Amino acid sequence: MKVIIYAEKEFNGDFSKMALGVLRFGSYDVVGVIDSKLKGKTVQDIYSFLPNPVPIFSSVEETLKLKPEALIIGIAPKGGGLPEAWRSDLAFAIESGLDIYSGLHFMFKNDLEFSTLAMRHNIKLWDVRDVPTELPVGAGRVLSLDAKIILTVGTDCKIGKMTAAILMEEEMKKRGLRTAFIPTGQIGILIKGYGLSIDRVIGDFMAGATEQLILDHGKGADYIFVEG
């Protein structure tokens, strides 16, 4: 799927971890990044470790010639809200037929303007952090799996828990072992296409929700890596 990543004025800032995660580990065909401050550069000009020289554009409109199908919001600002300055760009993207994939705490589906536009233009709003209303409590059911389960933990956000888990999983695959990755954050969910944003789950149900993810996606694995 062809996608663009929206990182307006922040791709080289402190809050672009969503963009970097998708560019580094995702399977999407990223055809462009939006950041008007960096127009004309490539993502490799800014971060040399990224695998592909994706061009940076100044607007969503400039990328439409590349026929993207979806826009991924690549910024995770403090608090996870939607900056007011982004609204017109995102509304234009919807009107141009692009699905919106968002890892913000802001829920697009609950916004009257965006939900109305999405219905009118028959596009998908994927609020990655949205969680089910009914979740189980922990019951130790993962003990039935014949696998080693590795949990990455840390003292804060943005310190490399997901990256460490993905890199360990990749190394195990190179060694011919069966692996599974369990995303519990918005970036991992976007990369893998499944998972559950644990920071939106009531504390009583966090263990059960994670356990269910392991049961759903970890069967048959030798090693299961759970994003902390």
C-alpha positions as CSV (number, residue, x, y, z in Angstrom):
1,M,0.0,0.0,0.0
2,K,1.3,3.5,-0.9
3,V,1.3,5.9,2.0
4,I,2.5,9.3,2.9
5,I,3.7,10.3,6.4
6,Y,2.6,13.6,7.9
7,A,5.3,15.1,10.0
8,E,4.8,18.8,9.5
9,K,7.7,20.9,11.0
10,E,8.7,18.0,13.2
11,F,10.4,15.2,11.2
12,N,13.8,16.2,12.6
13,G,12.3,17.1,16.0
14,D,11.7,15.3,19.2
15,F,8.3,13.8,18.4
16,S,8.7,12.0,15.1
17,K,9.1,8.5,16.5
18,M,6.0,7.3,14.7
19,A,7.5,8.4,11.4
20,L,10.9,6.8,12.1
21,G,9.4,3.5,13.3
22,V,7.2,3.1,10.2
23,L,10.1,4.1,7.9
24,R,12.6,1.8,9.6
25,F,10.5,-1.3,10.2
26,G,7.2,-1.0,8.4
27,S,6.1,-2.8,5.2
28,Y,4.2,0.1,3.7
29,D,5.4,1.6,0.4
30,V,6.1,5.1,1.8
31,V,6.2,7.5,-1.2
32,G,6.7,10.7,0.7
33,V,7.0,12.5,4.0
34,I,5.3,15.9,4.7
35,D,7.5,18.5,6.4
36,S,7.6,22.0,4.8
37,K,10.8,22.9,6.7
38,L,12.7,20.1,5.0
39,K,11.2,20.2,1.5
40,G,13.5,18.9,-1.2
41,K,15.6,16.7,1.1
42,T,15.2,12.9,1.7
43,V,14.6,11.1,4.9
44,Q,18.1,9.7,4.7
45,D,19.5,13.2,4.6
46,I,18.1,13.7,8.1
47,Y,18.5,10.1,9.5
48,S,21.2,8.1,7.7
49,F,20.2,4.8,9.2
50,L,16.8,4.8,7.4
51,P,16.7,2.2,4.6
52,N,15.2,4.2,1.7
53,P,15.7,7.8,0.5
54,V,12.1,8.8,0.7
55,P,11.5,12.3,-0.6
56,I,10.2,15.1,1.7
57,F,7.4,17.4,0.4
58,S,6.0,20.6,1.7
59,S,2.3,19.6,1.4
60,V,-0.1,16.8,1.0
61,E,-1.2,18.2,-2.4
62,E,2.4,17.8,-3.7
63,T,2.3,14.0,-3.0
64,L,-1.0,13.3,-4.8
65,K,0.8,12.8,-8.1
66,L,2.4,9.7,-6.4
67,K,-1.1,8.2,-5.8
68,P,-0.9,7.5,-2.1
69,E,-3.8,5.6,-0.6
70,A,-3.4,6.6,3.1
71,L,-1.8,9.2,5.3
72,I,0.0,8.1,8.5
73,I,0.3,10.8,11.2
74,G,4.0,10.5,12.0
75,I,4.2,12.7,15.0
76,A,3.4,11.9,18.6
77,P,3.2,15.2,20.5
78,K,3.1,15.3,24.2
79,G,-0.4,14.5,25.4
80,G,-1.3,12.9,22.1
81,G,-3.7,15.7,21.1
82,L,-4.4,17.0,17.6
83,P,-2.8,20.4,16.9
84,E,-5.3,22.8,15.5
85,A,-2.9,23.8,12.7
86,W,-3.1,20.3,11.3
87,R,-6.8,20.2,10.8
88,S,-7.0,21.8,7.3
89,D,-4.2,19.5,5.9
90,L,-5.9,16.4,7.3
91,A,-9.3,17.5,6.0
92,F,-7.8,18.0,2.6
93,A,-6.2,14.5,2.7
94,I,-9.6,13.0,3.5
95,E,-11.3,15.0,0.7
96,S,-8.5,13.7,-1.6
97,G,-9.5,10.1,-0.8
98,L,-6.8,9.2,1.6
99,D,-7.4,7.0,4.6
100,I,-6.1,8.4,7.9
101,Y,-4.0,6.2,10.2
102,S,-3.5,7.9,13.6
103,G,-1.7,6.9,16.8
104,L,-2.8,10.0,18.7
105,H,-4.9,9.8,21.8
106,F,-7.3,12.1,19.8
107,M,-9.9,9.9,18.3
108,F,-10.8,10.9,14.7
109,K,-13.9,8.7,14.7
110,N,-15.3,10.9,17.5
111,D,-14.7,14.2,15.7
112,L,-17.7,15.5,13.9
113,E,-15.8,17.2,11.1
114,F,-13.5,14.3,10.3
115,S,-16.1,11.5,10.7
116,T,-18.5,13.4,8.4
117,L,-15.9,13.9,5.8
118,A,-14.8,10.3,6.0
119,M,-18.3,9.1,5.5
120,R,-18.8,11.4,2.6
121,H,-15.6,10.4,0.8
122,N,-15.8,6.7,1.8
123,I,-12.4,6.6,3.5
124,K,-11.2,4.7,6.6
125,L,-10.2,6.4,9.9
126,W,-8.0,4.1,11.8
127,D,-7.5,5.3,15.4
128,V,-4.7,3.0,16.3
129,R,-5.0,3.7,20.0
130,D,-8.7,2.8,20.1
131,V,-9.3,-0.3,22.4
132,P,-12.2,-2.7,22.8
133,T,-14.6,-2.0,25.7
134,E,-14.6,-5.7,26.8
135,L,-11.3,-7.2,27.8
136,P,-10.3,-10.2,30.0
137,V,-8.4,-10.2,33.2
138,G,-5.1,-12.1,33.5
139,A,-5.5,-15.8,34.1
140,G,-2.1,-17.3,33.4
141,R,-3.3,-18.9,30.1
142,V,0.0,-18.2,28.4
143,L,1.6,-20.9,30.6
144,S,0.2,-23.4,28.2
145,L,2.4,-22.1,25.4
146,D,5.7,-23.9,24.7
147,A,7.7,-20.7,24.2
148,K,10.0,-18.3,25.9
149,I,8.3,-14.9,26.4
150,I,10.5,-11.8,26.5
151,L,9.1,-8.5,27.8
152,T,11.0,-5.3,27.1
153,V,10.5,-2.7,29.9
154,G,11.7,0.8,30.6
155,T,11.2,3.8,32.8
156,D,9.7,6.1,30.2
157,C,8.3,6.5,26.6
158,K,10.7,6.8,23.6
159,I,13.6,4.9,25.0
160,G,13.7,1.9,22.6
161,K,11.5,-0.8,24.0
162,M,9.8,-1.5,20.7
163,T,13.0,-1.1,18.7
164,A,14.8,-3.6,21.0
165,A,12.0,-6.1,20.7
166,I,11.9,-5.9,16.9
167,L,15.6,-6.2,16.5
168,M,15.8,-9.2,18.8
169,E,12.9,-10.8,16.9
170,E,14.7,-10.2,13.6
171,E,17.9,-11.8,14.9
172,M,16.0,-14.9,16.1
173,K,14.4,-15.2,12.6
174,K,17.9,-15.1,11.0
175,R,18.8,-18.0,13.3
176,G,15.9,-20.0,11.9
177,L,13.7,-19.8,15.0
178,R,10.0,-19.2,15.0
179,T,9.1,-15.8,16.5
180,A,6.2,-13.6,17.3
181,F,6.1,-9.9,18.1
182,I,3.3,-8.5,20.4
183,P,2.7,-4.8,19.9
184,T,1.3,-2.9,22.8
185,G,2.0,0.6,21.5
186,Q,0.8,2.6,18.6
187,I,3.9,2.4,16.4
188,G,4.2,-1.4,16.8
189,I,0.5,-1.7,15.9
190,L,0.9,0.3,12.7
191,I,4.0,-1.7,11.7
192,K,2.4,-5.1,12.3
193,G,-1.3,-4.4,11.6
194,Y,-2.5,-5.8,14.9
195,G,-2.0,-5.3,18.6
196,L,-3.5,-3.2,21.4
197,S,-2.4,0.2,22.8
198,I,-1.8,-0.7,26.5
199,D,-1.8,2.9,27.6
200,R,-5.5,3.1,26.8
201,V,-6.4,0.1,28.9
202,I,-7.7,0.3,32.4
203,G,-5.1,-1.1,34.8
204,D,-7.2,-4.1,35.9
205,F,-7.3,-5.4,32.4
206,M,-3.7,-4.8,31.1
207,A,-2.4,-8.2,32.0
208,G,-5.4,-10.0,30.5
209,A,-5.3,-7.9,27.3
210,T,-1.6,-8.6,26.8
211,E,-2.2,-12.3,27.6
212,Q,-4.9,-12.5,24.9
213,L,-2.7,-10.9,22.3
214,I,0.0,-13.5,23.1
215,L,-2.5,-16.3,22.7
216,D,-3.9,-14.8,19.4
217,H,-0.5,-14.2,17.8
218,G,2.1,-16.3,19.6
219,K,1.0,-19.9,19.0
220,G,3.7,-22.0,17.4
221,A,6.5,-19.6,18.3
222,D,9.8,-20.5,20.0
223,Y,10.3,-16.9,21.2
224,I,7.6,-14.3,21.8
225,F,8.7,-10.6,22.2
226,V,6.3,-8.4,24.0
227,E,6.7,-4.7,23.5
228,G,6.8,-3.1,27.0
